[in-house]
Amino acid sequence: MKLKLLILLITISGVAMAQNKELPYYEIPEMTEAYTAGTVAARMVDALGFRFFWASEGLRTKDLEYKASSSSRTSAETIEHIFGMSQFILNTISKEPKTTNKEPLSFKAQREQTLLNLKKASDILRVSNNLEQYDTERVQFWNMINGPISDAIWHCGQLVTLRRASGNSFNSNINLFSGKIRN
């Protein structure tokens, strides 16, 4: 009986890990050979994606509802904020029609769409030769760096703190320096 239970748990764990690898940022993409404005900006977005992937990975309902004080955001509200910033980043640099999601999304859908938005933004930036092309009347690309990109990284750190406070530790096998999983 114990052997069957162990096999079942290993199988479920393997399936969950395989599903995670289908989403972007399970690991940070390989470095490009050249340093350009576009590749550096893309790498910043990749770092955000990697941090968000692992800060939000495995959150339980208890974690999503947790907030440090009555005046702070819950983890779910913080994720919704990061999702909004991912939409803003992508909409600012994309030549596609602007998108905003009006309907409330589940945590799983917000997490997935945030990761996909960041991957798409990174892909656009990586091949960009001139970041000034993304300057608008309202936003200069410089402000994208110190605004939503940095802010979202900040909030990923908050998610890690909130998940620890609610009893769900951050995966200790994550190497934020290399962007890889330690074996």
N, C-alpha and C positions, 0 to 999 in steps of 0.2 A: 504494500500500500504506500509506504513512504517513498519507494523507488518510483512508483507511478506519479505521485505528487511532484517529486523532484523533476522528472522528465517533463511533466506538464508545465511547471514553472520555467524551466529552461526554454521550452518551445515558445511560450508566451513572451518571454523576455527577448528571444531572438526575433520574433515577429515584430515586436515593438521597436527594436533597434533598427530593423530593416525599413520599417515605415519612416522612422526619423531620418534615415539616410536619403529618403526620397525628397525631403524638404531641403531647401538651400541652407547652408551654414551649419550643418552638422560638424564640419570642419571648415576652416577658412580656406578659400581657394589658393592655389599655388601663386607665388609671386610672379609678376611680369618681369621681363629682363630689363626694361627701360623705365627710368623715372621721368614721368611727364606730369604736367598738372592733372591730366585726366586719370593716369594710373594711380597717383597719390590720392586724389579725391575718391576714386573707386575703392582703394584699400581702406580708407576711413569708413566708408559705408560697409565694406565687408567686415571690418572689425566690429561695427555696430551690429550687423546681422549675426555674427558668431556669438557675441555677448547676449543678444536678445534670445537667440535659440536656446542657450543653456540657462539663462536666468528664468525663462518661462517654461522650460522642459519639466514635465512631471508635476506641475502645480495641481493641487487638489482643490476641491470646493472650499475647504477650510482656509487654504492659502489665498485663494482669490478674494475671499470675503474679509481677510485680515487687514486691519489698519492700525498704525502705531498709536494714533490719538484721534479724538473726535474731529479734529480740524484737518486731518490728513486724508489722503486718498487711500482707497483699498488697492490691493494688488490688481484687481480687475479694472479699476478706474485708471491705474497707471498704465496697464497694457492698452486700454482704449486710447489713452493719450499718445503712446508710442505709435500705435496704429495710425492715428491722425497725422502724426509727423511723417510717417513713412509715405502716406498719401501726398502730403505737401511736397516732400522731397521729389518724389516721382513726378508729380504734376508740374513742378517748376522746371524740370529738365526734359520732360517728354514732349515730343511733337504730336503725340496722340491727344485726342480730346480729354479735357480734364475730367477726372472722376472723383467723386466723393460718395461714400456709402451712406445713404439716408436711413436704411433699415438697421436695427440692432443686430449685431452678429454674435454668435456664441464665442466663447473664449477660444475654442479650437479654430473656428473660422477666422477670427481676428488674428490669431497667432500665425496661421498659415498665410493669410493675405499680407501681413506685415513682412514676413520673410520673403514672399514673392515680390512685393513692392521694392524691397531693398535690393534684391538680386537684379531686378530689372533696372533700377537706378544705377547700380554698380556697372552693369553691362554697358549702359549708355555712356557713363563717365569714362570708362576704361578706353574707349575708342575716340574720345573727344580730344581734339588738339587745342581748342580754345574754350576755356570755361566762361569767358565773357559773353559767349553766345547765349548763356542762360540768364544773363542780367535782364531784368524787366524794370518797368517803372517802379514797381513795388519792392523788388528783391534783387540785390546783387549776390553773386555766388559767394562772395566773402561772408555774407550774412548767413548763407546756408551752412557754412562750416561752424561758425560760432553760435548759430541759432539751432535749427532742428537736429542737425547731426550730433553736435555736442550735447544738446539737451536730451536727446534720446539715449545716448551713452550714459549720461548722468542717471536717467531713470532706470536703466538696466541695473545699475548699482543699487538703486533703491529696491528694485524687485528682489535682488539677492538678499538684502537686509531684511525685507519683509518676510521672505520665505523662511529665512533662518529663525526669525522671531516667532513664526507660526509653527515651528518644529519640523521644517522640511529643508534640510541642509542642501547647499549647492554641491554639485558633483565634484568631488575632490580630484577626479582624474582629468579635469579640464585644465589644459595649459593655455592660459590667456596670452602668454608671450609668443608661443609658436602657433597658436590657433589650431592645435591638434588635441587628440585624446591620448592621455598617457596609457600605456599598456600595463 
